Amino acid sequence: MTLVAPGVRTEAVPGWRTGVSASFSLALGRPMLWLFGAIGFGARGGFLALALPIITIPSASLMSVIFSGEISTSGTTSQAIGLAVVAVVISATIAIVMLLIAAYADVAAFEILAADPETTSVSGGFMARPVTRRERLDLVAGLAVVQALALIPAIIAGLVLAEQVHSVILEWSATQIGSLYDQILAESGGQILALAAMLIVADLIYATASRAVMVARLGLETEAGSGRHRRAVAIHGALRLVRRPFRSLSIALLGWIVTVVVLAPVVWASSVAWSGLRTSLLTTGVPTAPITNGGVVDAQGLLATVVAIVIFAAIWVAATILAGFASAVRAALWSVDALR
């Protein structure tokens, strides 16, 4: 390759298939990427999806008991408002910490990818420059801000959904007619879909904008100019969705297909294992003292419970590893595309 100016190529850019092949090869051959993938997956709330099989939705009667002191027929009480404010503050603090952790995982994974010889061949020979600790921390903070900004439409959609759900709960508390959850789905279905759509859009914006920022910061100038401010670079990267919609959507679709294909079996297995463990616990009792009516330790029941616990724990460990792999593949797809 001959360079006629910084960041200008004279060779043809590797094709889409080449980039996809390199992404899978990198993700498969770098277990460290799985670790950072799992960290990013968990920090963005991905482990909630793995926990779905063991989450029990409170019954309508239990909901009425929970909210009996906070919600009246005339509206929300002052105590409930105070609790809501505290919950918002705690949630915001946790969200900021999670954004920083996810951004750190993204930066660490991108540095590994950028330094790999296979990525260098795809990017046309561009080499990442070393960054100082201060520059890395600044980059992490910048990516957290980018992700927070990308999530603003989703946050607004979430607030609209929360207000709608609050109204449904008030109406249901006054009438107690029908199923509460059926009413929430019936009257808030549009808001739920809007929130899901905004989350998908936020993921796309962040995936492209963050890679553009990291490419520029590490000196891998493929599209973003070195003299641009970070905000301009992020906007320029996000606009790839407009300039190259089909390629961006194909990368996003492939990444989500990999995630679903990898995680769906373990989520199903986790659900089955939890069902068996729950039955064993309810039948045998607490594992430390499973006794029969005669006061004799039920060794068979204890063994069955221990085995069920081990199986469930093993499935969760496998699910975490596979979630990290799927996240690493998605990250590699976007990173390699940004470097092409």
C-alpha positions as CSV (number, residue, x, y, z in Angstrom):
1,M,0.0,0.0,0.0
2,T,1.3,3.5,-0.8
3,L,0.3,6.4,1.3
4,V,-0.1,9.7,-0.6
5,A,-1.3,11.6,2.5
6,P,-2.0,10.7,6.2
7,G,-5.1,8.6,6.3
8,V,-5.5,8.2,2.5
9,R,-5.4,4.8,0.9
10,T,-4.4,3.8,-2.6
11,E,-5.6,0.2,-2.2
12,A,-9.0,-1.3,-2.4
13,V,-10.7,-1.6,1.0
14,P,-11.3,-5.3,2.0
15,G,-14.8,-6.5,1.3
16,W,-17.6,-7.1,3.8
17,R,-17.1,-10.8,3.9
18,T,-13.4,-10.3,4.6
19,G,-14.3,-8.1,7.5
20,V,-16.8,-10.5,8.9
21,S,-14.4,-13.4,8.6
22,A,-11.7,-11.5,10.4
23,S,-14.1,-10.5,13.1
24,F,-15.1,-14.1,13.9
25,S,-11.5,-15.2,13.7
26,L,-10.4,-12.5,16.1
27,A,-13.2,-13.2,18.6
28,L,-12.6,-17.0,18.5
29,G,-8.9,-16.7,18.9
30,R,-8.8,-14.0,21.7
31,P,-10.4,-15.3,24.9
32,M,-9.5,-12.0,26.6
33,L,-12.1,-10.4,24.3
34,W,-14.7,-12.7,25.8
35,L,-13.9,-11.3,29.3
36,F,-14.3,-7.7,28.2
37,G,-17.3,-8.8,26.2
38,A,-18.9,-10.3,29.3
39,I,-18.1,-7.2,31.3
40,G,-19.7,-4.9,28.8
41,F,-22.6,-7.2,28.4
42,G,-23.3,-7.3,32.1
43,A,-22.7,-3.5,32.6
44,R,-25.4,-2.8,30.0
45,G,-27.9,-4.9,31.8
46,G,-27.4,-8.1,29.7
47,F,-27.3,-10.3,32.8
48,L,-31.0,-9.4,33.4
49,A,-31.8,-11.4,30.3
50,L,-29.9,-14.4,31.8
51,A,-31.8,-13.9,35.0
52,L,-35.3,-14.0,33.3
53,P,-35.9,-17.7,34.1
54,I,-35.5,-17.1,37.8
55,I,-37.4,-13.8,38.0
56,T,-41.0,-14.3,39.3
57,I,-43.4,-11.5,38.4
58,P,-45.4,-10.5,41.5
59,S,-49.1,-11.4,41.4
60,A,-51.7,-8.7,41.1
61,S,-52.8,-9.2,44.7
62,L,-49.2,-8.9,45.9
63,M,-48.8,-5.7,43.8
64,S,-51.9,-4.3,45.5
65,V,-50.4,-5.0,48.9
66,I,-47.0,-3.5,47.9
67,F,-48.5,-0.3,46.7
68,S,-51.3,-0.1,49.2
69,G,-49.5,2.5,51.3
70,E,-48.0,4.4,48.3
71,I,-50.9,4.6,45.9
72,S,-54.4,5.7,46.7
73,T,-57.5,6.3,44.6
74,S,-56.7,10.0,44.6
75,G,-53.1,9.5,43.4
76,T,-49.6,9.0,44.6
77,T,-48.8,9.7,48.2
78,S,-45.9,12.0,49.4
79,Q,-44.1,9.0,50.8
80,A,-44.2,7.3,47.4
81,I,-42.8,10.4,45.7
82,G,-40.0,10.5,48.2
83,L,-39.2,6.9,47.6
84,A,-39.3,7.5,43.9
85,V,-36.8,10.4,44.1
86,V,-34.4,8.2,46.2
87,A,-34.8,5.4,43.6
88,V,-34.1,7.7,40.7
89,V,-30.9,9.0,42.4
90,I,-29.7,5.5,43.2
91,S,-30.6,4.3,39.7
92,A,-28.8,7.3,38.1
93,T,-25.6,6.6,40.2
94,I,-25.6,2.9,39.2
95,A,-26.2,3.8,35.6
96,I,-23.2,6.2,35.5
97,V,-21.0,3.5,37.0
98,M,-22.2,0.9,34.6
99,L,-21.7,3.3,31.6
100,L,-18.1,3.8,32.7
101,I,-17.5,0.1,33.2
102,A,-19.0,-0.7,29.7
103,A,-16.9,2.1,28.1
104,Y,-13.7,0.7,29.8
105,A,-14.5,-2.8,28.4
106,D,-15.0,-1.3,24.9
107,V,-11.7,0.6,25.0
108,A,-9.7,-2.4,26.3
109,A,-11.2,-4.7,23.7
110,F,-10.6,-2.2,20.9
111,E,-7.0,-1.8,21.9
112,I,-6.5,-5.6,21.7
113,L,-8.2,-5.7,18.3
114,A,-6.3,-2.7,16.9
115,A,-2.9,-4.2,17.9
116,D,-3.7,-7.6,16.4
117,P,-1.8,-8.4,13.1
118,E,-5.0,-9.8,11.5
119,T,-6.8,-6.5,12.1
120,T,-3.8,-4.6,10.8
121,S,-4.0,-6.5,7.5
122,V,-7.7,-5.7,7.2
123,S,-7.2,-2.0,8.0
124,G,-4.5,-1.7,5.3
125,G,-1.4,-1.5,7.5
126,F,-2.5,1.2,9.9
127,M,-0.9,0.8,13.3
128,A,-2.4,2.0,16.6
129,R,-0.3,4.4,18.5
130,P,0.2,3.8,22.3
131,V,-1.9,5.8,24.6
132,T,-1.1,7.0,28.1
133,R,-3.2,6.0,31.2
134,R,-4.6,9.5,31.3
135,E,-5.6,9.4,27.6
136,R,-7.2,6.0,28.2
137,L,-9.3,7.3,31.1
138,D,-10.2,10.4,29.1
139,L,-11.3,8.1,26.3
140,V,-13.4,6.0,28.7
141,A,-15.1,9.0,30.1
142,G,-15.8,10.3,26.6
143,L,-17.3,7.1,25.4
144,A,-19.5,7.0,28.5
145,V,-20.8,10.5,27.6
146,V,-21.4,9.3,24.0
147,Q,-23.4,6.4,25.2
148,A,-25.4,8.5,27.7
149,L,-26.3,10.9,24.9
150,A,-27.3,8.1,22.6
151,L,-29.6,6.8,25.3
152,I,-31.5,10.1,25.8
153,P,-34.3,9.2,23.4
154,A,-34.6,5.8,25.2
155,I,-34.7,7.5,28.6
156,I,-37.5,9.8,27.4
157,A,-39.4,6.8,26.0
158,G,-38.9,5.0,29.4
159,L,-40.3,8.0,31.3
160,V,-43.3,8.1,29.1
161,L,-43.8,4.4,29.6
162,A,-43.4,4.8,33.4
163,E,-46.0,7.5,33.4
164,Q,-48.4,5.4,31.4
165,V,-47.9,2.3,33.7
166,H,-48.4,4.5,36.7
167,S,-51.8,5.7,35.3
168,V,-52.8,2.1,34.6
169,I,-51.9,1.0,38.1
170,L,-54.0,3.9,39.6
171,E,-57.0,2.9,37.5
172,W,-56.6,-0.7,38.4
173,S,-56.2,0.1,42.1
174,A,-59.5,1.9,42.0
175,T,-61.5,-0.8,40.1
176,Q,-59.5,-4.1,40.7
177,I,-61.1,-5.3,37.4
178,G,-59.2,-7.6,35.1
179,S,-55.6,-8.6,35.2
180,L,-53.2,-5.8,36.0
181,Y,-50.5,-7.0,33.6
182,D,-52.9,-7.6,30.8
183,Q,-54.1,-4.0,31.2
184,I,-50.5,-2.7,31.2
185,L,-49.7,-4.6,28.0
186,A,-53.0,-3.5,26.4
187,E,-52.7,0.2,27.2
188,S,-48.9,0.6,27.1
189,G,-48.0,-1.7,24.2
190,G,-47.1,1.3,22.0
191,Q,-44.8,2.8,24.6
192,I,-43.1,-0.5,25.2
193,L,-42.4,-0.9,21.4
194,A,-41.1,2.7,21.3
195,L,-38.7,2.0,24.2
196,A,-37.4,-1.1,22.5
197,A,-36.9,0.8,19.2
198,M,-35.1,3.6,20.9
199,L,-32.8,1.1,22.6
200,I,-31.9,-0.5,19.3
201,V,-31.2,2.9,17.7
202,A,-29.1,3.9,20.7
203,D,-27.1,0.7,20.3
204,L,-26.5,1.5,16.6
205,I,-25.5,5.1,17.2
206,Y,-23.1,4.2,20.0
207,A,-21.5,1.3,18.1
208,T,-20.6,3.6,15.1
209,A,-19.8,6.8,17.1
210,S,-17.7,5.1,19.7
211,R,-15.6,3.3,17.1
212,A,-15.0,6.5,15.2
213,V,-13.8,8.2,18.4
214,M,-11.5,5.3,19.3
215,V,-10.1,5.1,15.7
216,A,-9.2,8.8,15.9
217,R,-7.8,8.6,19.4
218,L,-5.5,5.7,18.6
219,G,-4.3,7.3,15.4
220,L,-6.0,4.9,13.0
221,E,-7.2,7.6,10.6
222,T,-9.4,5.8,8.1
223,E,-12.3,8.3,8.0
224,A,-12.1,10.6,11.0
225,G,-9.6,13.4,10.6
226,S,-7.0,13.8,13.3
227,G,-7.7,17.5,13.8
228,R,-11.4,17.1,14.6
229,H,-12.9,17.6,18.0
230,R,-14.2,14.4,19.6
231,R,-17.8,15.6,19.3
232,A,-17.3,16.1,15.5
233,V,-15.7,12.7,15.2
234,A,-18.5,11.0,17.1
235,I,-21.1,12.7,14.9
236,H,-19.2,11.8,11.8
237,G,-19.1,8.2,13.0
238,A,-22.8,8.1,13.8
239,L,-23.6,9.4,10.3
240,R,-22.2,6.2,8.9
241,L,-25.7,4.8,9.6
242,V,-26.9,7.3,7.0
243,R,-24.1,7.1,4.5
244,R,-23.9,3.3,4.6
245,P,-27.3,2.1,5.9
246,F,-27.3,-1.4,4.4
247,R,-23.8,-2.3,5.6
248,S,-24.5,-0.9,9.1
249,L,-27.8,-2.7,9.3
250,S,-26.3,-5.9,8.0
251,I,-23.6,-5.8,10.7
252,A,-26.1,-5.0,13.4
253,L,-28.4,-7.8,12.2
254,L,-25.6,-10.3,12.0
255,G,-24.4,-9.3,15.5
256,W,-27.9,-9.8,17.0
257,I,-28.4,-13.1,15.2
258,V,-25.1,-14.4,16.8
259,T,-26.3,-13.2,20.2
260,V,-29.7,-14.8,19.9
261,V,-28.3,-18.1,18.5
262,V,-25.7,-18.3,21.3
263,L,-27.8,-17.2,24.2
264,A,-31.2,-18.7,23.4
265,P,-30.2,-22.3,24.2
266,V,-28.5,-21.4,27.5
267,V,-31.4,-19.2,28.6
268,W,-33.7,-22.2,27.8
269,A,-31.3,-24.6,29.7
270,S,-31.2,-22.2,32.6
271,S,-35.0,-22.1,32.7
272,V,-35.2,-25.9,32.8
273,A,-32.4,-26.2,35.4
274,W,-34.0,-23.6,37.6
275,S,-37.4,-25.3,37.4
276,G,-35.7,-28.6,38.5
277,L,-33.8,-26.8,41.3
278,R,-36.9,-25.0,42.5
279,T,-38.8,-28.2,42.6
280,S,-36.0,-30.0,44.5
281,L,-35.8,-27.2,47.0
282,L,-39.5,-27.1,47.6
283,T,-39.8,-30.9,47.9
284,T,-36.7,-31.5,49.9
285,G,-36.5,-28.3,51.9
286,V,-33.4,-26.3,52.8
287,P,-30.3,-28.2,51.5
288,T,-28.5,-27.9,54.9
289,A,-31.3,-29.8,56.7
290,P,-33.4,-31.9,54.4
291,I,-35.1,-34.4,56.8
292,T,-38.0,-36.7,56.5
293,N,-40.9,-36.8,58.9
294,G,-39.1,-39.2,61.1
295,G,-36.2,-36.8,61.6
296,V,-33.7,-38.8,59.4
297,V,-31.6,-37.0,56.9
298,D,-32.9,-37.5,53.4
299,A,-29.6,-38.3,51.8
300,Q,-31.1,-38.9,48.3
301,G,-33.0,-35.7,48.4
302,L,-29.9,-33.8,49.6
303,L,-27.8,-35.3,46.8
304,A,-30.5,-34.4,44.2
305,T,-30.6,-30.8,45.5
306,V,-26.8,-30.5,45.4
307,V,-26.7,-31.9,41.9
308,A,-29.4,-29.5,40.8
309,I,-27.5,-26.5,42.3
310,V,-24.3,-27.6,40.6
311,I,-26.0,-28.0,37.2
312,F,-27.7,-24.6,37.5
313,A,-24.4,-22.9,38.5
314,A,-22.6,-24.6,35.6
315,I,-25.2,-23.4,33.1
316,W,-24.9,-19.9,34.5
317,V,-21.1,-19.9,34.1
318,A,-21.5,-21.3,30.6
319,A,-24.1,-18.6,29.8
320,T,-21.7,-15.9,31.1
321,I,-18.9,-17.2,28.9
322,L,-21.1,-17.5,25.8
323,A,-22.5,-14.0,26.5
324,G,-19.0,-12.7,26.5
325,F,-18.2,-14.5,23.3
326,A,-21.3,-13.1,21.5
327,S,-20.6,-9.6,22.8
328,A,-17.0,-10.0,21.6
329,V,-18.2,-10.9,18.1
330,R,-20.5,-8.0,17.9
331,A,-17.8,-5.6,19.1
332,A,-15.3,-7.1,16.6
333,L,-17.8,-6.7,13.8
334,W,-18.2,-3.0,14.4
335,S,-14.5,-2.4,15.2
336,V,-13.2,-4.1,12.1
337,D,-15.8,-2.3,10.0
338,A,-14.6,1.1,11.4
339,L,-11.0,0.2,10.6
340,R,-11.6,-0.8,7.0
